[in-house]
């Protein structure tokens, strides 16, 4: 944990203890991208293309159904779509990031 993060957590420890606990648990993972080389951070800076494709696919599949009989039915469909997308990504042979860069 960085000194500045520890300082921020200390500030909120008394006035907002839940926020302080959340920061202590989650902020280091969220800031982990800054340990990567610059050229990797540029590639990971935005996930819009991935988000857009996921959101468009979810919308395309759920709009056709229109009204779901229950929340569980919606959850099953969305889960199935996300599993399908995950399997497609896992089977992809082209790397999103080439970790073996000369600049690293």
Secondary structure, DSSP 8 states (H G I E B T S, - for coil): --HHHHHHHHHHHHH-HHHHHHHHHHHHHHTGGGGS-HHHHHHHS--HHHHHHHHHHHHHHHHHH-S-SSHHHHHHHHHHHHHHHHHHHHH--S-SS-S--TT-
